[in-house]
């Protein structure tokens, strides 16, 4: 995890002054967050973009991240939000109360964690009746899947320009992401379905065109997660 922390510290410092625009994918993700929550947890909050979107839906939002620089920028950008708490911590080491949270959200973070251990902890923290929302990057299911990048790449560039007015990040930021990506591995679509079937039977799972998937699971009111 030390390498992940260092990577995101670097990315935070290099990109903190670039425009931080959220896209329509986050607006869609927000639709899965219950309208009224006592307490929301975000695991891997980054600059706090989605954290701030959730602020109107909860009495409290606790957002955690491993990177000191990410937490610093998130706090600086959230001065006007009194119900947000940003905590610097490693999720697997964090002392969090079980069945405390009405909603837990984690975006582009799960692939940095030991999968089974992370999923068990996430499930244990959700209140009965609460919602767990996982969105993460997805790997290729073979060469045919990768060939669809001929459509994905132009769409990604247009989407970024529409949201931020820039075709792509600065060269330094792009290089930092490239270096970070050398350490990353992602679930394929098949592996994501297997994860759902083993840990979240009946959960909603959707694969998105631009290299992501979303899983939404509601914890049974009658007892502990199965």
C-alpha distance (Angstrom), angle and dihedral (degrees) to the residues before:
residue distance angle dihedral
X1 . . .
X2 3.79 . .
X3 3.81 90.4 .
X4 3.81 91.5 49.8
X5 3.80 90.6 50.6
X6 3.79 92.4 50.0
X7 3.81 92.3 46.7
X8 3.78 93.5 52.9
X9 3.78 93.6 43.3
X10 3.80 87.0 57.0
X11 3.81 93.7 45.7
X12 3.81 90.9 48.6
X13 3.80 94.1 52.3
X14 3.81 93.1 45.9
X15 3.80 96.4 46.4
X16 3.82 104.9 32.0
X17 3.82 92.7 102.2
X18 3.80 95.7 46.4
X19 3.79 119.1 100.2
X20 3.80 110.3 -85.0
X21 3.79 106.1 -149.8
X22 3.78 122.7 169.0
X23 3.74 117.9 -140.4
X24 3.80 136.1 -137.9
X25 3.81 89.2 -94.8
X26 3.82 89.1 67.9
X27 3.79 91.3 47.8
X28 3.80 87.6 53.8
X29 3.80 91.7 46.3
X30 3.80 89.6 51.8
X31 3.80 89.2 60.6
X32 3.82 88.7 71.1
X33 3.82 93.0 55.6
X34 3.83 110.9 94.7
X35 3.79 113.5 -108.8
X36 3.82 94.2 -124.0
X37 3.80 122.4 33.6
X38 3.76 132.8 163.0
X39 3.79 94.7 -153.3
X40 3.82 132.1 8.8
X41 3.80 125.9 -172.7
X42 3.79 123.4 -155.8
X43 3.80 116.4 -166.0
X44 3.80 113.0 -155.9
X45 3.80 98.9 11.1
X46 3.82 99.2 176.4
X47 3.81 109.7 -175.8
X48 3.81 90.7 -7.5
X49 3.81 96.5 -111.3
X50 3.80 94.5 140.6
X51 3.80 91.2 34.9
X52 3.79 89.5 63.5
X53 3.80 91.7 47.1
X54 3.81 89.1 56.6
X55 3.79 94.7 48.0
X56 3.81 93.9 91.4
X57 3.80 91.4 54.8
X58 3.79 100.7 55.0
X59 3.76 143.2 49.5
X60 3.80 87.2 -137.8
X61 3.78 135.9 12.0
X62 3.79 119.7 -166.6
X63 3.80 112.0 -163.7
X64 3.78 121.4 -172.2
X65 3.77 133.0 -170.3
X66 3.79 137.3 170.3
X67 3.82 95.3 -136.4
X68 3.83 118.8 84.1
X69 3.79 91.2 -157.7
X70 3.80 93.2 51.0
X71 3.80 90.0 50.6
X72 3.80 90.9 47.9
X73 3.81 93.1 53.6
X74 3.82 92.2 42.7
X75 3.81 90.5 54.7
X76 3.81 92.7 46.4
X77 3.79 91.2 52.3
X78 3.80 94.2 46.2
X79 3.81 102.5 53.9
X80 3.81 91.7 122.1
X81 3.81 93.8 55.2
X82 3.79 113.0 86.4
X83 3.81 97.6 -179.9
X84 3.82 97.0 57.4
X85 3.79 124.4 95.7
X86 3.79 120.4 -172.5
X87 3.78 115.0 -158.9
X88 3.80 127.4 -169.8
X89 3.79 106.1 -140.1
X90 3.79 146.9 119.6
X91 3.81 106.4 -104.0
X92 3.79 95.4 -138.0
X93 3.82 91.0 50.3
X94 3.81 95.9 41.8
X95 3.80 117.6 114.2
X96 3.81 100.0 -131.8
X97 3.82 124.7 163.3
X98 3.78 116.7 -110.6
X99 3.83 118.7 -113.4
X100 3.80 90.3 8.5
X101 3.79 104.0 123.1
X102 3.80 130.0 75.5
X103 3.78 88.9 -161.2
X104 3.80 134.9 13.3
X105 3.80 121.4 -166.8
X106 3.77 128.5 -172.5
X107 3.81 121.8 177.8
X108 3.83 124.0 -170.0
X109 3.80 90.7 -20.5
X110 3.81 108.9 94.6
X111 3.81 93.6 78.5
X112 3.81 88.8 63.6
X113 3.81 92.0 59.5
X114 3.82 136.0 69.0
X115 3.78 97.5 -92.2
X116 3.81 105.4 -138.5
X117 3.80 94.5 39.0
X118 3.80 92.3 48.9
X119 3.81 94.0 47.0
X120 3.79 93.2 49.8
X121 3.79 91.1 51.6
X122 3.80 93.7 45.9
X123 3.81 91.2 51.4
X124 3.81 92.1 48.5
X125 3.81 92.1 55.4
X126 3.81 96.8 53.8
X127 3.79 117.5 96.2
X128 3.81 116.8 -123.3
X129 3.79 103.4 -87.1
X130 3.81 90.5 21.4
X131 3.79 127.2 124.6
X132 3.80 132.5 -118.8
X133 3.81 116.3 -159.7
X134 3.79 119.2 -168.9
X135 3.78 122.4 -177.9
X136 3.76 119.1 173.9
X137 3.77 144.1 153.8
X138 3.77 117.8 -85.1
X139 3.79 131.9 -142.1
X140 3.78 128.4 -133.6
X141 3.80 121.8 -85.3
X142 3.80 94.8 -148.7
X143 3.79 137.1 -52.8
X144 3.81 96.0 -56.9
X145 3.78 90.1 56.7
X146 3.80 91.0 49.3
X147 3.81 90.2 50.6
X148 3.80 89.2 67.4
X149 3.81 87.2 72.5
X150 3.78 85.6 87.1
X151 3.83 85.0 74.6
X152 3.79 99.0 30.6
X153 3.80 98.4 54.5
X154 3.83 97.8 57.1
X155 3.80 90.5 43.1
X156 3.81 90.2 51.6
X157 3.82 91.9 51.4
X158 3.82 92.8 48.5
X159 3.81 91.3 47.0
X160 3.79 92.1 51.4
X161 3.79 92.5 48.5
X162 3.80 90.8 49.5
X163 3.80 91.8 51.9
X164 3.80 102.2 38.9
X165 3.80 108.5 13.8
X166 3.81 89.9 -117.7
X167 3.79 128.3 103.2
X168 3.79 91.4 -146.5
X169 3.82 141.9 -14.2
X170 3.79 122.8 -84.7
X171 3.80 118.0 -72.5
X172 3.82 91.8 -107.6
X173 3.81 92.5 52.5
X174 3.80 92.0 46.9
X175 3.78 90.8 51.2
X176 3.80 91.8 49.2
X177 3.79 90.1 53.3
X178 3.81 91.3 47.8
X179 3.80 90.6 52.5
X180 3.79 91.2 47.6
X181 3.80 92.4 48.2
X182 3.79 91.3 60.5
X183 3.82 88.2 74.6
X184 3.81 96.9 45.3
X185 3.79 130.7 99.0
X186 3.80 123.3 179.8
X187 3.76 137.1 -158.4
X188 3.78 114.8 -103.8
X189 3.80 119.8 -132.2
X190 3.82 89.8 -97.5
X191 3.78 91.3 50.5
X192 3.81 91.5 48.0
X193 3.81 89.7 53.5
X194 3.79 90.0 48.9
X195 3.81 90.2 50.6
X196 3.80 89.9 51.9
X197 3.79 93.5 48.1
X198 3.81 93.7 48.1
X199 3.80 100.0 40.8
X200 3.82 107.3 18.3
X201 3.82 110.9 28.9
X202 3.80 110.1 -167.0
X203 3.81 94.5 12.6
X204 3.79 120.9 143.2
X205 3.80 112.6 -103.3
X206 3.78 125.3 -179.2
X207 3.77 130.5 176.9
X208 3.82 114.5 -146.0
X209 3.77 126.3 -146.9
X210 3.81 94.9 -121.4
X211 3.81 101.0 64.8
X212 3.81 100.0 -80.0
X213 3.77 141.7 101.6
X214 3.79 131.8 -157.6
X215 3.80 126.7 -149.6
X216 3.81 122.1 -170.7
X217 3.81 120.0 -171.5
X218 3.79 130.4 176.3
X219 3.80 117.2 -153.7
X220 3.78 115.2 -125.0
X221 3.80 113.4 -103.7
X222 3.79 91.6 -144.0
X223 3.79 98.6 67.1
X224 3.76 149.6 -47.4
X225 3.80 123.1 -18.7
X226 3.78 117.9 -82.9
